Amino acid sequence: MADLLDDHPDLDPCLVWPDLMKAYYRRLKGDTEVRVKFSTQAGHTEEVEFGDVNPDKILAQAERLKAACARKSGKRIRYAITGRFRPRSY
């Protein structure tokens, strides 16, 4: 599955990833065809249809968009482990 941000650069990932999560849950529920409508930053409406797609691919796309939203908003998504908090192994 191609990345939606590559195909549509004017998409706001913070608005799209919740809709993809809804599509993921509908697909898990057993719906065979799932359509998702969302608005772009330019004011256009886009529609994506997921036919017979593995739900894991929809989830992976939603996670990529969620990470892009976190980067865009400046939220820290990765944390380093410091040495003083590592447990000692005996």
N, CA, C and O atoms as a GROMACS GRO file, in nm:
protein
  360
    1MET      N    1   0.084  -0.116   0.000
    1MET     CA    2   0.000   0.000   0.000
    1MET      C    3   0.090   0.124   0.000
    1MET      O    4   0.180   0.136   0.083
    2ALA      N    5   0.066   0.213  -0.092
    2ALA     CA    6   0.145   0.335  -0.100
    2ALA      C    7   0.108   0.428   0.016
    2ALA      O    8  -0.002   0.421   0.070
    3ASP      N    9   0.201   0.512   0.052
    3ASP     CA   10   0.178   0.605   0.160
    3ASP      C   11   0.085   0.716   0.112
    3ASP      O   12   0.108   0.775   0.006
    4LEU      N   13  -0.018   0.746   0.188
    4LEU     CA   14  -0.114   0.849   0.149
    4LEU      C   15  -0.049   0.986   0.141
    4LEU      O   16  -0.089   1.069   0.059
    5LEU      N   17   0.051   1.011   0.225
    5LEU     CA   18   0.117   1.142   0.222
    5LEU      C   19   0.198   1.161   0.095
    5LEU      O   20   0.216   1.274   0.049
    6ASP      N   21   0.248   1.051   0.036
    6ASP     CA   22   0.320   1.062  -0.091
    6ASP      C   23   0.224   1.094  -0.205
    6ASP      O   24   0.255   1.174  -0.293
    7ASP      N   25   0.107   1.031  -0.203
    7ASP     CA   26   0.010   1.052  -0.310
    7ASP      C   27  -0.063   1.185  -0.298
    7ASP      O   28  -0.098   1.246  -0.399
    8HIS      N   29  -0.086   1.230  -0.175
    8HIS     CA   30  -0.161   1.353  -0.150
    8HIS      C   31  -0.082   1.439  -0.050
    8HIS      O   32  -0.103   1.428   0.071
    9PRO      N   33   0.007   1.523  -0.099
    9PRO     CA   34   0.092   1.600  -0.007
    9PRO      C   35   0.017   1.706   0.073
    9PRO      O   36   0.069   1.757   0.172
   10ASP      N   37  -0.105   1.742   0.032
   10ASP     CA   38  -0.180   1.845   0.105
   10ASP      C   39  -0.266   1.789   0.218
   10ASP      O   40  -0.347   1.861   0.275
   11LEU      N   41  -0.250   1.660   0.250
   11LEU     CA   42  -0.326   1.599   0.359
   11LEU      C   43  -0.267   1.637   0.494
   11LEU      O   44  -0.146   1.650   0.510
   12ASP      N   45  -0.354   1.655   0.589
   12ASP     CA   46  -0.312   1.676   0.726
   12ASP      C   47  -0.317   1.541   0.797
   12ASP      O   48  -0.426   1.488   0.819
   13PRO      N   49  -0.202   1.484   0.833
   13PRO     CA   50  -0.204   1.350   0.894
   13PRO      C   51  -0.280   1.345   1.025
   13PRO      O   52  -0.330   1.240   1.064
   14CYS      N   53  -0.288   1.459   1.095
   14CYS     CA   54  -0.360   1.461   1.222
   14CYS      C   55  -0.511   1.445   1.204
   14CYS      O   56  -0.580   1.402   1.296
   15LEU      N   57  -0.562   1.479   1.086
   15LEU     CA   58  -0.704   1.462   1.058
   15LEU      C   59  -0.736   1.328   0.995
   15LEU      O   60  -0.849   1.280   1.006
   16VAL      N   61  -0.638   1.265   0.931
   16VAL     CA   62  -0.664   1.145   0.854
   16VAL      C   63  -0.649   1.018   0.937
   16VAL      O   64  -0.727   0.925   0.921
   17TRP      N   65  -0.549   1.012   1.026
   17TRP     CA   66  -0.523   0.885   1.094
   17TRP      C   67  -0.638   0.837   1.182
   17TRP      O   68  -0.657   0.716   1.193
   18PRO      N   69  -0.717   0.925   1.247
   18PRO     CA   70  -0.831   0.871   1.322
   18PRO      C   71  -0.936   0.804   1.232
   18PRO      O   72  -0.998   0.705   1.270
   19ASP      N   73  -0.956   0.860   1.112
   19ASP     CA   74  -1.050   0.800   1.018
   19ASP      C   75  -0.999   0.664   0.969
   19ASP      O   76  -1.078   0.572   0.948
   20LEU      N   77  -0.868   0.652   0.951
   20LEU     CA   78  -0.814   0.522   0.911
   20LEU      C   79  -0.828   0.419   1.023
   20LEU      O   80  -0.848   0.301   0.995
   21MET      N   81  -0.818   0.463   1.146
   21MET     CA   82  -0.838   0.369   1.257
   21MET      C   83  -0.983   0.320   1.260
   21MET      O   84  -1.009   0.203   1.289
   22LYS      N   85  -1.077   0.410   1.229
   22LYS     CA   86  -1.218   0.368   1.220
   22LYS      C   87  -1.235   0.265   1.109
   22LYS      O   88  -1.308   0.167   1.125
   23ALA      N   89  -1.168   0.288   0.995
   23ALA     CA   90  -1.175   0.193   0.884
   23ALA      C   91  -1.113   0.059   0.923
   23ALA      O   92  -1.163  -0.046   0.885
   24TYR      N   93  -1.006   0.064   0.999
   24TYR     CA   94  -0.941  -0.058   1.046
   24TYR      C   95  -1.036  -0.140   1.133
   24TYR      O   96  -1.048  -0.261   1.116
   25TYR      N   97  -1.104  -0.074   1.225
   25TYR     CA   98  -1.196  -0.145   1.313
   25TYR      C   99  -1.318  -0.197   1.238
   25TYR      O  100  -1.369  -0.305   1.269
   26ARG      N  101  -1.366  -0.121   1.138
   26ARG     CA  102  -1.477  -0.171   1.057
   26ARG      C  103  -1.435  -0.293   0.977
   26ARG      O  104  -1.512  -0.387   0.960
   27ARG      N  105  -1.310  -0.291   0.929
   27ARG     CA  106  -1.258  -0.405   0.851
   27ARG      C  107  -1.243  -0.527   0.940
   27ARG      O  108  -1.270  -0.639   0.898
   28LEU      N  109  -1.198  -0.507   1.065
   28LEU     CA  110  -1.188  -0.618   1.159
   28LEU      C  111  -1.324  -0.675   1.194
   28LEU      O  112  -1.339  -0.795   1.218
   29LYS      N  113  -1.424  -0.587   1.196
   29LYS     CA  114  -1.560  -0.630   1.228
   29LYS      C  115  -1.617  -0.720   1.119
   29LYS      O  116  -1.708  -0.800   1.145
   30GLY      N  117  -1.564  -0.709   0.999
   30GLY     CA  118  -1.608  -0.797   0.892
   30GLY      C  119  -1.662  -0.725   0.770
   30GLY      O  120  -1.704  -0.791   0.674
   31ASP      N  121  -1.664  -0.593   0.770
   31ASP     CA  122  -1.709  -0.521   0.651
   31ASP      C  123  -1.613  -0.549   0.536
   31ASP      O  124  -1.491  -0.539   0.552
   32THR      N  125  -1.669  -0.584   0.420
   32THR     CA  126  -1.583  -0.621   0.307
   32THR      C  127  -1.530  -0.498   0.233
   32THR      O  128  -1.416  -0.499   0.187
   33GLU      N  129  -1.610  -0.395   0.223
   33GLU     CA  130  -1.565  -0.272   0.157
   33GLU      C  131  -1.580  -0.157   0.254
   33GLU      O  132  -1.687  -0.137   0.313
   34VAL      N  133  -1.474  -0.082   0.271
   34VAL     CA  134  -1.474   0.030   0.365
   34VAL      C  135  -1.432   0.154   0.289
   34VAL      O  136  -1.328   0.156   0.222
   35ARG      N  137  -1.513   0.259   0.300
   35ARG     CA  138  -1.481   0.388   0.237
   35ARG      C  139  -1.453   0.490   0.345
   35ARG      O  140  -1.522   0.496   0.447
   36VAL      N  141  -1.350   0.570   0.322
   36VAL     CA  142  -1.311   0.674   0.418
   36VAL      C  143  -1.310   0.807   0.344
   36VAL      O  144  -1.244   0.820   0.240
   37LYS      N  145  -1.382   0.904   0.396
   37LYS     CA  146  -1.382   1.040   0.340
   37LYS      C  147  -1.313   1.132   0.438
   37LYS      O  148  -1.336   1.125   0.559
   38PHE      N  149  -1.228   1.219   0.385
   38PHE     CA  150  -1.161   1.317   0.470
   38PHE      C  151  -1.133   1.441   0.388
   38PHE      O  152  -1.130   1.438   0.265
   39SER      N  153  -1.112   1.552   0.458
   39SER     CA  154  -1.087   1.680   0.393
   39SER      C  155  -0.937   1.709   0.391
   39SER      O  156  -0.864   1.673   0.484
   40THR      N  157  -0.894   1.775   0.285
   40THR     CA  158  -0.754   1.816   0.276
   40THR      C  159  -0.739   1.957   0.327
   40THR      O  160  -0.838   2.025   0.356
   41GLN      N  161  -0.614   2.001   0.339
   41GLN     CA  162  -0.589   2.137   0.387
   41GLN      C  163  -0.638   2.241   0.286
   41GLN      O  164  -0.670   2.354   0.324
   42ALA      N  165  -0.644   2.203   0.159
   42ALA     CA  166  -0.688   2.296   0.055
   42ALA      C  167  -0.840   2.306   0.048
   42ALA      O  168  -0.893   2.385  -0.030
   43GLY      N  169  -0.911   2.226   0.128
   43GLY     CA  170  -1.056   2.232   0.129
   43GLY      C  171  -1.123   2.130   0.040
   43GLY      O  172  -1.246   2.129   0.030
   44HIS      N  173  -1.046   2.044  -0.025
   44HIS     CA  174  -1.102   1.940  -0.110
   44HIS      C  175  -1.141   1.820  -0.024
   44HIS      O  176  -1.090   1.802   0.086
   45THR      N  177  -1.230   1.739  -0.077
   45THR     CA  178  -1.269   1.616  -0.009
   45THR      C  179  -1.211   1.499  -0.086
   45THR      O  180  -1.230   1.488  -0.207
   46GLU      N  181  -1.141   1.412  -0.016
   46GLU     CA  182  -1.083   1.292  -0.076
   46GLU      C  183  -1.158   1.171  -0.022
   46GLU      O  184  -1.207   1.171   0.091
   47GLU      N  185  -1.164   1.067  -0.103
   47GLU     CA  186  -1.229   0.944  -0.062
   47GLU      C  187  -1.139   0.827  -0.099
   47GLU      O  188  -1.091   0.817  -0.212
   48VAL      N  189  -1.116   0.739  -0.002
   48VAL     CA  190  -1.035   0.620  -0.024
   48VAL      C  191  -1.122   0.499   0.005
   48VAL      O  192  -1.193   0.495   0.106
   49GLU      N  193  -1.116   0.401  -0.083
   49GLU     CA  194  -1.193   0.279  -0.064
   49GLU      C  195  -1.098   0.162  -0.043
   49GLU      O  196  -1.006   0.139  -0.122
   50PHE      N  197  -1.120   0.091   0.065
   50PHE     CA  198  -1.043  -0.029   0.094
   50PHE      C  199  -1.133  -0.148   0.066
   50PHE      O  200  -1.231  -0.172   0.137
   51GLY      N  201  -1.099  -0.222  -0.037
   51GLY     CA  202  -1.178  -0.339  -0.072
   51GLY      C  203  -1.133  -0.459   0.009
   51GLY      O  204  -1.153  -0.463   0.130
   52ASP      N  205  -1.072  -0.554  -0.058
   52ASP     CA  206  -1.026  -0.675   0.008
   52ASP      C  207  -0.879  -0.654   0.048
   52ASP      O  208  -0.788  -0.710  -0.013
   53VAL      N  209  -0.859  -0.573   0.152
   53VAL     CA  210  -0.725  -0.539   0.199
   53VAL      C  211  -0.705  -0.600   0.336
   53VAL      O  212  -0.797  -0.605   0.418
   54ASN      N  213  -0.584  -0.646   0.359
   54ASN     CA  214  -0.548  -0.698   0.490
   54ASN      C  215  -0.559  -0.584   0.593
   54ASN      O  216  -0.502  -0.477   0.571
   55PRO      N  217  -0.631  -0.604   0.703
   55PRO     CA  218  -0.645  -0.497   0.803
   55PRO      C  219  -0.512  -0.450   0.861
   55PRO      O  220  -0.501  -0.336   0.906
   56ASP      N  221  -0.411  -0.537   0.860
   56ASP     CA  222  -0.281  -0.497   0.912
   56ASP      C  223  -0.217  -0.387   0.828
   56ASP      O  224  -0.143  -0.304   0.880
   57LYS      N  225  -0.247  -0.387   0.699
   57LYS     CA  226  -0.194  -0.281   0.611
   57LYS      C  227  -0.260  -0.147   0.642
   57LYS      O  228  -0.196  -0.043   0.639
   58ILE      N  229  -0.390  -0.151   0.672
   58ILE     CA  230  -0.458  -0.027   0.711
   58ILE      C  231  -0.402   0.024   0.843
   58ILE      O  232  -0.381   0.144   0.860
   59LEU      N  233  -0.378  -0.067   0.936
   59LEU     CA  234  -0.322  -0.029   1.065
   59LEU      C  235  -0.182   0.030   1.049
   59LEU      O  236  -0.148   0.128   1.115
   60ALA      N  237  -0.100  -0.030   0.963
   60ALA     CA  238   0.035   0.022   0.940
   60ALA      C  239   0.030   0.163   0.881
   60ALA      O  240   0.108   0.249   0.920
   61GLN      N  241  -0.062   0.185   0.788
   61GLN     CA  242  -0.077   0.319   0.728
   61GLN      C  243  -0.122   0.419   0.834
   61GLN      O  244  -0.072   0.532   0.838
   62ALA      N  245  -0.215   0.379   0.920
   62ALA     CA  246  -0.263   0.469   1.026
   62ALA      C  247  -0.150   0.501   1.124
   62ALA      O  248  -0.140   0.614   1.171
   63GLU      N  249  -0.066   0.403   1.156
   63GLU     CA  250   0.046   0.428   1.247
   63GLU      C  251   0.148   0.522   1.184
   63GLU      O  252   0.205   0.606   1.254
   64ARG      N  253   0.173   0.509   1.054
   64ARG     CA  254   0.264   0.603   0.987
   64ARG      C  255   0.209   0.745   0.991
   64ARG      O  256   0.283   0.840   1.014
   65LEU      N  257   0.078   0.759   0.968
   65LEU     CA  258   0.017   0.892   0.972
   65LEU      C  259   0.016   0.948   1.114
   65LEU      O  260   0.033   1.068   1.133
   66LYS      N  261  -0.002   0.862   1.213
   66LYS     CA  262   0.001   0.906   1.352
   66LYS      C  263   0.140   0.957   1.389
   66LYS      O  264   0.154   1.059   1.458
   67ALA      N  265   0.244   0.887   1.344
   67ALA     CA  266   0.381   0.931   1.369
   67ALA      C  267   0.410   1.063   1.297
   67ALA      O  268   0.479   1.150   1.351
   68ALA      N  269   0.359   1.077   1.174
   68ALA     CA  270   0.377   1.202   1.101
   68ALA      C  271   0.307   1.316   1.171
   68ALA      O  272   0.357   1.429   1.173
   69CYS      N  273   0.191   1.289   1.230
   69CYS     CA  274   0.119   1.392   1.305
   69CYS      C  275   0.198   1.433   1.428
   69CYS      O  276   0.206   1.551   1.461
   70ALA      N  277   0.258   1.334   1.497
   70ALA     CA  278   0.338   1.365   1.616
   70ALA      C  279   0.460   1.447   1.579
   70ALA      O  280   0.496   1.540   1.651
   71ARG      N  281   0.525   1.414   1.467
   71ARG     CA  282   0.641   1.494   1.422
   71ARG      C  283   0.598   1.635   1.386
   71ARG      O  284   0.668   1.732   1.417
   72LYS      N  285   0.484   1.647   1.320
   72LYS     CA  286   0.435   1.778   1.278
   72LYS      C  287   0.402   1.867   1.398
   72LYS      O  288   0.429   1.987   1.396
   73SER      N  289   0.345   1.807   1.501
   73SER     CA  290   0.307   1.886   1.619
   73SER      C  291   0.422   1.906   1.716
   73SER      O  292   0.408   1.978   1.815
   74GLY      N  293   0.536   1.842   1.689
   74GLY     CA  294   0.651   1.860   1.776
   74GLY      C  295   0.652   1.770   1.898
   74GLY      O  296   0.733   1.787   1.988
   75LYS      N  297   0.561   1.674   1.900
   75LYS     CA  298   0.554   1.582   2.013
   75LYS      C  299   0.670   1.482   2.005
   75LYS      O  300   0.704   1.434   1.897
   76ARG      N  301   0.728   1.454   2.117
   76ARG     CA  302   0.841   1.362   2.122
   76ARG      C  303   0.788   1.219   2.121
   76ARG      O  304   0.706   1.181   2.205
   77ILE      N  305   0.834   1.138   2.024
   77ILE     CA  306   0.781   1.004   2.011
   77ILE      C  307   0.882   0.897   2.047
   77ILE      O  308   0.845   0.780   2.063
   78ARG      N  309   1.008   0.933   2.061
   78ARG     CA  310   1.109   0.835   2.098
   78ARG      C  311   1.185   0.888   2.219
   78ARG      O  312   1.215   1.006   2.227
   79TYR      N  313   1.214   0.799   2.310
   79TYR     CA  314   1.286   0.836   2.431
   79TYR      C  315   1.408   0.747   2.447
   79TYR      O  316   1.403   0.628   2.415
   80ALA      N  317   1.515   0.804   2.496
   80ALA     CA  318   1.638   0.728   2.518
   80ALA      C  319   1.640   0.671   2.659
   80ALA      O  320   1.586   0.731   2.752
   81ILE      N  321   1.701   0.556   2.673
   81ILE     CA  322   1.717   0.495   2.804
   81ILE      C  323   1.850   0.541   2.861
   81ILE      O  324   1.954   0.530   2.796
   82THR      N  325   1.845   0.592   2.980
   82THR     CA  326   1.970   0.634   3.044
   82THR      C  327   2.027   0.518   3.123
   82THR      O  328   1.955   0.426   3.160
   83GLY      N  329   2.157   0.523   3.149
   83GLY     CA  330   2.226   0.414   3.215
   83GLY      C  331   2.186   0.392   3.359
   83GLY      O  332   2.194   0.280   3.408
   84ARG      N  333   2.144   0.494   3.427
   84ARG     CA  334   2.115   0.478   3.569
   84ARG      C  335   1.984   0.403   3.596
   84ARG      O  336   1.961   0.360   3.708
   85PHE      N  337   1.900   0.387   3.495
   85PHE     CA  338   1.774   0.318   3.515
   85PHE      C  339   1.779   0.172   3.468
   85PHE      O  340   1.678   0.102   3.475
   86ARG      N  341   1.892   0.125   3.421
   86ARG     CA  342   1.901  -0.013   3.377
   86ARG      C  343   1.914  -0.105   3.497
   86ARG      O  344   1.994  -0.079   3.587
   87PRO      N  345   1.838  -0.212   3.499
   87PRO     CA  346   1.849  -0.306   3.612
   87PRO      C  347   1.980  -0.385   3.603
   87PRO      O  348   2.030  -0.413   3.494
   88ARG      N  349   2.032  -0.418   3.717
   88ARG     CA  350   2.156  -0.496   3.721
   88ARG      C  351   2.122  -0.642   3.695
   88ARG      O  352   2.023  -0.693   3.746
   89SER      N  353   2.203  -0.706   3.617
   89SER     CA  354   2.183  -0.849   3.594
   89SER      C  355   2.287  -0.926   3.677
   89SER      O  356   2.406  -0.895   3.672
   90TYR      N  357   2.243  -1.022   3.751
   90TYR     CA  358   2.331  -1.099   3.839
   90TYR      C  359   2.364  -1.232   3.780
   90TYR      O  360   2.438  -1.309   3.842
   0.00000   0.00000   0.00000
